[in-house]
Amino acid sequence: MLYNYQLLASMITTISYLCAKPGSILVYILVWFGLGIGKVNAEENILVIHSYHPELSWTKQQHEGINQGFSEIGKKVNVFHEFLDSKRHPKLEHGKGFIDYINSKYHRISIDLLMVVDDPSLELILQERKKKTYPKKNHFFVDIPVVFLGVNSLRQELLETPWLTGVLENYTVIETALEATRQTWTDTIIIINDTTETGKANQEKIKQIKQIPGQPIKVEVINDLRPQDVKTRLGKYPDNIPILILGQLRQDLNSKALIDYEQDTKIIKQQIPNPIYTESALRLGRGVVGGKIFDGNYHARQAVELANKILEGARPDEVGPILTGKNRWIFDYRELRRFDIQLDLLPDNSEILYVEPPFYVKYRTLVLIIALSFLSSFLTIFLLIEKIRKRSVANQILQENEQRYRDLAKAGANVFWELDKQLKYCYISGDVDDLCGLKPSKLLGKYPPEVHRDNPRLDIDWTLFEQIIQARHPIRNFTFSLQEEDDDAVRIFKINGNPLYDNELNFLGYRGVKQEITAEQNLYKKIAYQATYDDLTGLLNRREFDEKLKYSLQKARKYHTESVLCYLDLDRFKIVNDTAGHLVGDRLLSELAQLLQGMIRKEDTLGRLGGDEFGLLLEGCSLSEAEQICEQLVSAINNYRLKWQAVEFDVGVSIGIIGISDTSTDAAELLSRADLACYQAKNLGRGRVYIAENNHHELNLEQTQMGHIANVSQAIKENRFYLVKQLIKPVVDDGQQRQHYEILLRLKDQSGKLISPEQFIPIAERYGVITIVDRWVLEATLNAYAQYFTPKQALVSINLSGASINDERFTNFAIDLIKKSQVSGDCLCFEITETSAINQISRAQKFMAAMKDLGVKFALDDFGSGVSSFSYLKNLPIDYLKIDGSLVKNILDEEYDLAIVNSINEVAHLMGIKTIAEFVENEQVLEHLGKIKIDYAQGYIIGKPIAIGCATSQSEIAS
């Protein structure tokens, strides 16, 4: 939302620029309507990004200096100016949006050079150029040269950046401070600063003043001074203590708005008598004694000279940077006389402004004026005749203008008004009957709230209105509504006005207009509604719900309130869509949205997050209360039925809830954990409520596991996956049989810590990335085979997930990979679980048949761990049956386990399938397995897993 206002401000600035320069309109039309013009009516295009607001005096000076500089060198260029406004947004939270706005606006213009003014815009561009993720074709920051100006200090980074050069500000604040204390015969100076980014840069200058060798100066720093605090904070110092203004005054501490350079000196001078010094040319002539002034126009021209050299073919690292600027001693003659400062004691080469002319020159002009007055008297008779004639014409024009003014006011339904210094009506014109039923003449001398406050049809925030006018702030688009008497229609109005001051800055009152904006407001509401609400359900959409959640989190931190976030996911909703179609599914979602909306409190927020997922924000609610509310929602949806033709659908809902407190993290983290809690509710049987706080460790484990597989491709690229092999040995080994190994997968996190398969394999299967892992394991095994298994043509077993054997793309990938490798298919064995084989047995059969054509063998893993069945073995070409280790390790102590293992072995042998016992940990178990004629054994007594190295292919197996 914040950036939308910034974008609107930039658009208004652009429109104002077009109105001021009609010749540029054609250029902008060609750019915005995409006529594919690479250069805009010129040989070079230059983009200038200013750090501050376009109305700031410094920004205006740099804006004019750059334009004038290019005009003077005579080069045909187009200069585009954009404004970051970092003083009102010092943290640059809108930086990304600003960059996107620039790319969107200028993506059809070939920008040849970028100029950045002051540190914030330079830092933004440096950060942007460091990124590697943006598409080069849509981002002109990638390779164009950059020239900076207005930067306070030179860092090594600026010297080492080949595409960057510029001009440093060369302020000499120390000399101004020394001269100020010398002129006022004191060792103390007051420095006015602020806490903006520029103010923070000023801290280094202040530190230098405090550390002047041999001439200690006592420095008093005043930060974020407001006009109403000037007398309080500065009046306590003696009148002769000089003041040095480095920063800007604050309008107020809440909005952090700053007062422009052209106003702050006048405000201070009106309230205290102390001499004021400056280092900015923008404050000259407004009440400052003077100082060593930095020449901003010359600074801008230096930057233009660098830019011109680059446009002519020079590289940025060949033409800069320029480390010295122009500083001149400049003093105001009027202020020097006021504080009795002798001119002959000023620094050498000082410039004196506003010097009174010598006596003879002054009176010579007066004599000349008197002489001319006598001469002009002879023309008076003739002029009087002409004046009478012109007055008659002027009166007629005045009457026409007055009528035109009335017609325009009536056509625009405007009211023109003025308030005096007591904030009472002193002038009003237009139709005000609809507001108070009085004629304009009846309102004079009355305070607006006094007249209108009791009108029941008016809806006005009088508290805010009075705060604005009492603070003497401009009135900007202050809106209110009026209920019509005859119907329910509501009319919308806005008021704009400015405070009035005389030449001495004494407050005189206000002047402004009232205008009806009902049509515009209705259109805005329609657009705002479409941007805020979900079209299908009428609930808040995902973006707006996120904003509500952020606001609730901010409120919890500020006021220590307690709220709860709930994540709702419908159960069995896919059945409705698949059976009855999406139109019926949409109807169900709409009805359920109304059902849920009717069961929550007025202060709560319900939004649709996407598909069949909803978010619920319970304000001022404890976890126990939230649990009761959610249980009621679960019950209500369980009882809901949707009838379609002869079918009656019922759905359920799973809900995850998490508390919002002053210790909560950011909104995205809250929503993620609520989603995890909802997923856990589904895992536990659906149709239930799962509280994140009650299962903190379980959710943390779930989130950690998700982190392990968040970017499988990155883990592969960083070689954090690796393989180990474990020997599978014949129980009765005659030394003639081929070696047999199982390939096992391991993962390290980014710190090198080992992650067990139990922590990442289930999550990889759940989120559909296990096939990527299977591809890597197969390719890595084939690449490592020649080094580790070739001498005895060992048989290697590779575990495959159900997702892979049911994926035709994996089947094609495996066939192609095996054929291209030097490994024979009969050296490979794929291990699959009985669950993955049974769930989609037809696809499993198809996959196994394709692999059998290559000679690949198959093993059925973990047999006996679940509800196993021998019947489906007849339909699967299984070569090995791996008996689950939970049965094997207890055969010495549990007769039941021994009987199961024995029966599995006998049936497998009848079917021609060899058996492998897992988890064989000691010699006694191994001996017993030999007695019941198990074919192979695997476990620590046989051999522990051993890491192998493998050269992974560079092919994109993650695709």
Residue pairs with C-beta under 8 A, 6 or more apart in sequence:
1 547
2 89
2 93
2 94
2 97
3 94
3 97
3 98
3 101
6 85
6 89
6 94
6 97
6 98
6 101
7 97
7 101
9 85
10 82
10 83
10 101
13 54
13 83
14 28
17 24
17 81
18 24
18 25
18 28
26 41
27 40
27 41
27 78
30 37
30 40
30 41
31 37
31 40
31 106
31 108
31 109
34 108
36 108
37 108
37 109
38 109
38 110
39 45
39 109
39 110
40 78
40 109
41 78
42 76
42 77
42 78
43 75
43 76
43 77
44 75
44 76
44 77
44 78
44 112
44 113
44 311
45 77
45 78
45 80
45 109
45 110
45 111
45 112
45 113
46 70
46 77
46 78
46 79
46 80
46 111
46 112
46 113
46 114
46 115
46 307
47 80
47 82
47 102
47 106
47 111
47 113
47 114
47 115
48 63
48 66
48 79
48 80
48 81
48 82
48 114
48 115
48 116
48 117
49 82
49 83
49 84
49 102
49 114
49 115
49 116
49 117
49 121
49 124
49 125
50 59
50 62
50 63
50 81
50 82
50 83
50 84
50 117
50 118
50 121
51 84
51 86
51 87
51 116
51 117
51 118
51 119
51 120
51 121
51 122
51 150
52 58
52 59
52 83
52 84
52 85
52 86
52 87
52 118
52 120
53 59
53 83
53 85
53 87
53 88
54 60
54 63
54 81
54 83
55 260
56 87
56 260
56 261
57 260
57 261
57 262
57 282
58 150
58 261
58 280
58 282
58 296
59 83
59 117
61 281
61 282
61 296
61 297
61 300
62 117
62 149
62 150
62 296
62 300
63 81
64 297
64 300
65 296
65 297
65 299
65 300
65 301
65 304
66 79
66 81
66 115
66 300
66 303
66 304
67 79
68 297
68 300
68 301
69 300
69 301
69 303
69 304
69 305
70 77
70 79
70 304
70 307
70 308
72 301
73 304
73 305
73 308
75 308
75 311
77 311
80 106
80 109
82 102
84 92
84 98
84 120
84 121
84 124
86 92
86 118
86 120
86 121
86 197
87 196
87 197
87 198
87 258
88 256
88 257
90 120
90 196
90 197
90 256
92 98
92 120
92 124
95 124
95 127
98 124
99 124
99 128
99 141
103 138
103 139
103 140
106 140
107 138
107 140
110 140
111 140
111 144
112 144
112 311
113 144
113 145
113 146
113 147
113 307
113 310
113 311
114 125
114 140
114 141
114 144
114 145
114 146
114 147
115 146
115 147
115 148
115 149
115 303
115 307
116 122
116 124
116 125
116 146
116 147
116 148
116 149
116 166
117 148
117 149
117 150
118 149
118 150
118 151
118 198
119 150
119 151
119 152
119 197
119 198
119 201
120 197
122 148
122 151
125 141
125 146
126 157
126 161
128 141
129 141
129 142
129 163
134 142
136 142
143 163
144 163
145 163
145 164
145 165
145 310
145 315
145 316
146 163
146 164
146 165
146 166
146 316
147 164
147 165
147 166
147 167
147 303
147 306
147 307
147 310
147 316
147 320
148 158
148 164
148 165
148 166
148 167
148 303
149 166
149 167
149 169
149 299
149 300
149 302
149 303
150 169
150 299
151 158
151 166
151 167
151 168
151 169
152 168
152 169
152 171
152 201
152 204
153 168
153 201
153 204
154 168
154 321
154 323
158 164
158 166
158 321
159 321
162 315
162 316
162 317
163 316
163 317
164 316
165 306
165 310
165 316
165 317
165 319
165 320
165 321
166 303
166 306
166 320
166 321
166 322
167 299
167 302
167 303
167 306
167 320
167 321
167 322
167 325
168 321
168 322
168 323
168 325
169 294
169 299
169 325
170 294
170 323
170 324
170 325
170 327
171 205
171 279
171 294
171 327
172 279
172 292
172 294
172 327
173 205
173 208
173 209
173 244
173 246
173 279
174 205
174 208
174 209
174 212
175 292
176 244
176 277
176 278
176 279
176 291
176 292
177 189
177 209
177 212
177 217
177 244
177 277
178 212
178 215
178 217
179 277
179 291
179 292
179 329
179 347
180 189
180 242
180 244
180 275
180 277
180 289
180 291
181 187
181 188
181 189
181 217
181 242
183 242
183 275
183 289
183 339
183 341
183 345
184 240
184 241
184 242
184 275
184 339
185 240
186 238
186 240
186 241
186 242
187 216
187 217
187 218
188 217
188 218
188 219
188 220
188 237
188 241
189 209
189 217
189 218
189 219
189 220
189 241
189 242
189 243
189 244
190 220
190 222
190 234
190 237
190 241
190 242
190 243
190 244
190 274
191 206
191 209
191 219
191 220
191 221
191 222
191 243
191 244
191 245
191 246
192 222
192 225
192 243
192 244
192 245
192 246
192 247
192 249
192 268
193 199
193 202
193 203
193 206
193 221
193 222
193 223
193 246
193 247
194 223
194 224
194 225
194 247
194 248
194 249
194 250
194 258
195 223
195 224
196 247
196 248
196 258
198 247
199 223
199 246
199 247
202 246
202 247
205 246
206 219
206 221
206 246
209 217
209 219
210 217
210 219
220 237
220 241
222 233
222 234
223 247
224 250
224 253
225 233
225 234
225 249
225 250
226 249
226 250
226 251
226 252
226 253
227 249
227 251
227 259
227 267
230 267
230 268
230 271
230 272
231 271
231 272
234 243
234 268
234 271
234 272
234 274
235 271
235 272
237 274
239 272
239 273
239 274
240 274
240 275
241 274
242 274
242 275
242 276
242 277
242 289
243 268
243 272
243 274
243 275
243 276
243 277
244 276
244 277
244 278
244 279
244 291
245 264
245 265
245 268
245 276
245 277
245 278
245 280
245 283
245 288
246 279
248 258
248 259
248 260
248 261
248 264
249 258
249 259
249 263
249 264
249 267
249 268
250 256
250 257
250 258
250 259
251 257
251 258
251 259
251 473
252 471
259 267
261 280
261 282
261 283
262 282
262 283
262 286
264 283
265 276
265 278
265 283
265 286
265 287
265 288
266 286
266 287
266 505
267 505
268 276
268 287
269 276
269 286
269 287
270 504
270 505
275 289
275 335
275 339
276 287
276 288
276 289
276 335
277 288
277 289
277 290
277 291
278 284
278 288
278 290
278 291
278 293
279 291
279 292
279 293
279 294
280 293
280 294
281 293
281 294
281 295
281 296
281 330
282 296
284 290
284 293
284 330
284 332
284 353
285 332
285 353
285 354
287 335
288 332
288 335
289 331
289 332
289 335
289 336
289 339
289 341
290 329
290 330
290 331
290 332
290 335
290 336
291 329
291 330
292 327
292 328
292 329
292 347
293 327
293 328
293 329
293 330
294 325
294 326
294 327
295 325
295 326
295 327
295 328
298 325
298 326
299 325
299 326
302 322
302 325
306 319
306 320
306 321
306 322
309 319
310 316
310 319
328 349
328 351
329 346
329 347
329 348
329 349
329 350
329 351
330 350
330 351
330 353
331 341
331 346
331 350
331 351
331 352
331 353
332 353
332 354
333 352
333 353
333 354
333 355
333 356
334 354
336 343
336 346
336 352
343 352
346 352
356 362
357 365
408 414
409 415
409 416
409 429
409 430
410 430
410 431
412 515
413 430
413 431
413 515
413 516
414 430
414 513
414 514
414 515
415 428
415 429
415 430
415 431
415 432
415 513
415 514
416 427
416 428
416 429
416 430
416 512
416 513
417 425
417 427
417 428
417 429
417 497
417 510
417 511
417 512
417 513
417 514
418 425
418 426
418 427
418 428
418 509
418 510
418 511
418 512
419 425
419 426
419 448
419 469
419 509
419 510
419 511
420 426
420 508
420 509
421 507
421 508
421 509
422 447
423 447
423 448
423 469
423 470
423 509
423 510
424 444
424 445
424 446
424 447
425 443
425 444
425 445
425 446
425 448
425 451
426 444
426 445
426 509
427 444
428 440
428 443
428 444
429 440
430 440
430 514
432 438
432 439
432 440
432 443
433 439
434 482
434 491
435 452
435 455
435 458
435 482
436 443
436 451
436 452
436 455
438 451
443 451
448 465
449 462
449 465
449 466
452 458
452 460
453 460
453 462
456 483
457 482
457 483
457 484
457 485
458 480
458 481
458 482
458 483
459 480
459 481
459 482
459 483
460 480
461 480
464 478
465 475
465 478
468 475
468 478
469 475
469 510
472 499
472 507
473 499
474 497
474 498
474 499
475 495
475 496
475 497
475 498
475 510
475 512
476 496
477 494
477 495
477 496
478 494
478 495
478 496
479 492
479 493
479 494
479 495
479 517
479 521
480 492
480 493
480 494
480 495
481 490
481 491
481 492
481 493
482 490
482 491
482 492
482 493
483 489
483 490
484 490
484 491
490 518
491 516
491 518
492 516
492 517
492 518
492 521
492 522
493 514
493 515
493 516
493 517
494 514
494 515
494 517
495 512
495 513
495 514
496 512
496 513
496 515
497 510
497 511
497 512
497 513
498 510
498 511
498 512
499 507
499 509
499 510
500 507
500 508
500 509
500 510
500 511
501 507
501 508
502 508
531 543
531 544
532 540
532 541
532 543
532 544
533 539
533 540
533 541
533 544
534 540
534 541
534 607
534 608
536 586
536 589
536 590
536 608
537 589
537 590
537 593
537 594
537 608
538 590
538 593
539 593
539 597
539 606
539 607
539 608
539 614
540 548
540 605
540 606
540 607
540 608
541 607
541 608
542 607
542 608
542 609
542 610
542 615
544 607
545 605
545 607
545 608
545 609
545 615
545 617
546 667
546 671
548 605
548 607
548 617
549 565
549 615
549 617
549 667
549 670
549 671
550 667
552 563
552 565
552 617
552 619
552 660
553 660
553 664
553 666
553 667
553 670
555 561
555 563
556 562
556 563
556 660
556 661
556 662
556 664
557 662
557 664
560 661
560 662
561 619
561 620
562 620
562 621
562 622
562 659
562 660
562 661
563 617
563 618
563 619
563 620
563 621
563 659
563 660
564 617
564 618
564 621
564 622
564 623
564 625
564 626
564 657
564 658
564 659
564 660
565 615
565 616
565 617
565 618
565 657
565 658
565 659
565 660
565 670
565 671
565 674
566 615
566 616
566 617
566 618
566 626
566 630
566 655
566 656
566 657
566 674
567 609
567 613
567 614
567 615
567 616
567 655
567 656
567 657
567 671
567 674
567 675
567 677
567 678
568 596
568 613
568 614
568 615
568 616
568 633
568 653
568 654
568 655
568 678
569 612
569 613
569 614
569 653
569 654
569 655
569 678
569 679
569 682
570 592
570 612
570 613
570 637
570 651
570 652
570 653
571 651
571 652
571 653
571 654
571 682
571 686
571 687
572 650
572 651
572 652
573 585
573 588
573 612
573 651
575 649
576 584
576 585
576 588
576 642
576 649
576 651
577 584
577 585
579 647
579 649
580 644
580 645
580 647
580 649
584 642
584 644
587 642
588 642
588 649
588 651
589 608
589 612
591 640
591 642
592 637
592 640
592 651
593 606
593 608
593 614
595 636
595 637
595 640
596 606
596 614
596 616
596 633
596 636
596 637
597 606
599 629
599 632
599 633
599 636
600 606
600 616
600 618
600 629
601 618
603 619
603 620
604 616
604 617
604 618
604 619
604 621
605 615
605 616
605 617
605 619
606 614
606 615
606 616
606 617
607 614
607 615
607 616
607 617
608 614
608 615
609 615
615 671
615 674
616 630
616 633
618 625
618 626
618 629
621 629
623 657
623 659
623 691
623 693
626 657
626 659
627 657
627 689
627 691
630 655
630 657
630 689
631 689
633 653
633 655
634 652
634 653
634 655
634 687
634 688
634 689
637 651
637 652
637 653
638 650
638 652
638 653
638 687
640 650
640 651
641 648
641 649
641 650
642 648
642 649
642 650
642 651
643 649
652 686
652 687
653 687
654 678
654 681
654 682
654 686
654 687
654 688
654 690
655 678
655 681
655 688
655 689
655 690
656 673
656 674
656 675
656 676
656 677
656 678
656 679
656 680
656 681
656 689
656 690
656 691
656 692
657 674
657 677
657 689
657 690
657 691
657 692
658 670
658 673
658 674
658 677
658 691
658 692
658 693
659 692
659 693
660 670
664 670
672 703
673 692
673 699
673 703
674 692
676 692
676 699
676 702
676 703
676 706
677 690
677 691
677 692
677 695
677 699
678 690
679 702
680 690
680 695
680 698
680 699
680 702
681 688
681 689
681 690
684 690
692 699
704 759
705 759
705 760
705 762
705 763
706 763
706 767
708 747
708 749
708 755
708 759
708 760
708 763
709 760
709 763
709 764
709 767
709 769
712 764
712 769
712 772
712 773
712 958
713 772
713 958
715 721
715 747
716 772
716 776
716 952
716 957
716 958
718 750
719 952
720 747
720 748
720 749
720 750
721 745
721 746
721 747
721 773
721 776
721 780
722 746
722 747
722 748
722 947
722 948
722 949
722 950
723 743
723 744
723 745
723 746
723 777
723 780
723 781
723 784
723 947
723 948
723 950
724 743
724 744
724 745
724 746
724 945
724 946
724 947
724 948
725 741
725 742
725 743
725 744
725 788
725 796
725 945
725 946
725 948
726 741
726 742
726 744
726 938
726 942
726 943
726 944
726 945
726 946
727 739
727 740
727 741
727 938
727 942
727 943
728 740
728 741
728 742
728 797
728 916
728 936
728 937
728 938
728 942
729 740
729 936
729 937
729 938
729 942
729 943
730 737
730 935
730 936
730 937
731 917
731 926
731 929
731 930
731 933
731 934
731 935
731 936
731 937
732 930
738 792
738 793
738 794
738 795
739 789
739 792
739 794
739 795
740 794
740 795
740 796
740 797
740 829
740 936
741 789
741 794
741 795
741 796
741 797
742 796
742 797
742 799
742 831
742 938
743 777
743 781
743 796
743 797
743 798
743 799
744 757
744 799
744 945
745 757
745 761
745 773
745 777
745 799
746 754
746 755
746 757
746 947
747 754
747 755
747 757
747 760
748 754
748 755
749 755
761 770
761 773
764 770
764 773
765 801
765 802
765 803
768 803
770 801
770 803
770 804
771 801
771 803
771 804
771 807
771 810
772 957
772 958
773 801
774 800
774 801
774 803
774 804
774 810
775 804
775 810
775 813
775 957
775 958
776 952
776 957
777 798
777 799
778 798
778 814
778 817
779 817
779 952
779 953
779 955
779 957
780 950
780 952
781 796
781 798
781 950
782 817
782 818
782 821
782 823
783 821
783 950
783 951
783 952
783 953
784 948
784 949
784 950
784 951
785 796
785 821
785 822
785 823
785 827
786 822
786 823
787 949
788 948
789 796
789 827
793 824
793 827
794 827
795 826
795 827
795 828
795 829
795 857
796 827
796 828
796 829
797 829
797 830
797 831
797 859
797 880
798 828
798 829
798 830
798 831
799 830
799 831
799 832
799 861
800 830
800 831
800 832
801 836
802 832
802 833
802 835
802 836
802 837
802 839
802 840
804 810
805 811
805 830
805 832
805 836
805 837
805 843
805 844
805 847
805 848
806 836
806 840
806 843
806 844
806 847
811 846
811 847
811 850
813 957
814 851
815 850
815 851
815 854
818 825
818 828
818 854
818 856
819 854
824 855
825 851
825 854
825 855
825 856
826 855
826 856
826 857
828 855
828 856
828 857
829 856
829 857
829 858
829 859
829 879
829 880
830 851
830 856
830 857
830 858
830 859
831 858
831 859
831 860
831 861
831 882
832 844
832 858
832 859
832 860
832 861
833 860
833 861
833 862
834 860
834 861
834 862
834 863
834 866
834 868
835 866
836 844
837 844
837 860
837 872
837 876
838 869
838 872
841 872
841 875
841 876
844 876
845 875
845 876
848 858
848 876
848 877
849 877
851 858
852 858
852 877
857 879
857 880
858 876
858 877
858 878
858 879
858 880
859 878
859 879
859 880
859 881
859 882
859 916
860 873
860 876
860 878
860 880
860 881
860 882
861 882
862 882
862 884
862 918
863 881
863 882
863 883
863 884
863 904
864 883
864 884
864 887
864 900
864 901
864 904
865 884
865 886
865 887
868 904
870 907
870 911
873 881
873 908
873 911
873 913
874 911
878 913
879 913
879 914
880 913
880 914
880 915
880 916
880 936
881 904
881 908
881 913
881 914
881 915
881 916
882 915
882 916
882 917
882 918
882 938
883 901
883 904
883 905
883 915
883 916
883 917
883 918
883 934
884 918
885 917
885 918
885 919
885 939
886 919
887 897
887 900
887 901
888 897
888 901
888 917
888 918
888 919
888 920
888 925
888 929
888 939
889 919
889 920
889 921
889 925
890 897
891 897
891 898
891 901
891 925
891 928
891 929
892 898
892 924
892 925
892 928
898 928
898 932
901 917
901 932
901 934
902 932
904 915
905 915
905 932
905 933
905 934
908 914
908 915
909 915
909 933
914 935
914 936
915 934
915 935
915 936
916 934
916 935
916 936
916 937
916 938
917 929
917 934
917 936
917 937
917 938
917 939
918 938
918 939
919 938
919 939
920 926
920 929
920 937
920 938
920 939
920 940
920 941
920 942
921 939
921 940
921 941
922 941
923 941
925 941
926 937
926 941
926 942
929 937
